[in-house]
């Protein structure tokens, strides 16, 4: 099949992580980007047992990324090269900071910390939250609007969901006959949401995937990152919380810093059952799995995500 090549990329690419997402992304790189295989290097904590990397002729190294070695591993990258971070337990902020200093483009699917932070009992719950991780990245960018681009949390949800939200805001503004300029920054998106009197955006996921292979006794089966599922499930349950909210959960706490657009519960996400709704499923019960929101809409806005 002939696929459209959207960009001719002459630089080097390093991909961190080669799990289910990395293995799916690699073919897409060559499908839509004109890049030579010998300029792509993959670092993974595990071997390429299925031979996918070998099939595409890229450089593959089974070497975990750690706080001690990540700069040495990324040293081959230079200005206008690309770091594609699809790993877990690797600090996004450490990578973003390194890339910004070196002029390297950066893209990831989730804001991650180094191992142990999600479950460190010596840290207050707020310090183990995705809210805290997001606020750290936002603080880093405040004086760095000029320089290499870093796009964070560009996975499915957030990421694609954020893109859909932005398109929906534009569509709704058009339907409401609002005269708006093309949004260029997060303040512009906030202004559109405020003009539309939007107070809550609810994003619900219900995974209907299933396998023909029967689950074994005492076997854990998951349709996305097992490491991500376990770590996020053990984090404190987090909720977007707008200034218009009047109800207050009994075990809820405010973070007390940052934009203050979220709260957390003093219990993990896997112990927090929620009621949600999707167009096809209707009403259902699920568990609160936390994601880092990749967009800021408005100070008063509640941004809620639930999944099952």
Buried (B, 14 or more C-beta within 10 A) or exposed (E): EEEEEEEEBEBBBBBBBBBBBBBEBBEEBBEEBEBEBEBBBBBBBEEBEEEBBEEBEBBBEBEBBEEEEBEEBBEEBEEEBBBBBBBBBBBBBBBBBBBBEBEBBBBBBBBBBBBEBBEEEEBEBBBBBBBBBBBBBBEBEEEEEEEBEBEBBBBEBBBEBBEEBBEEBBEBBEEEEEEBEEBEEEEEBBBBBBBBEBBEBEBBBBEEEEEEEEEEEEEEEEEBBBBBBBBBBBBBBBBBBBEEBEEEBEEBBEBEEBEBBBBBBEEBBBEBEBEBEBEEEEEBEBBBBBBBBBBBBBEBBBBBBBBB
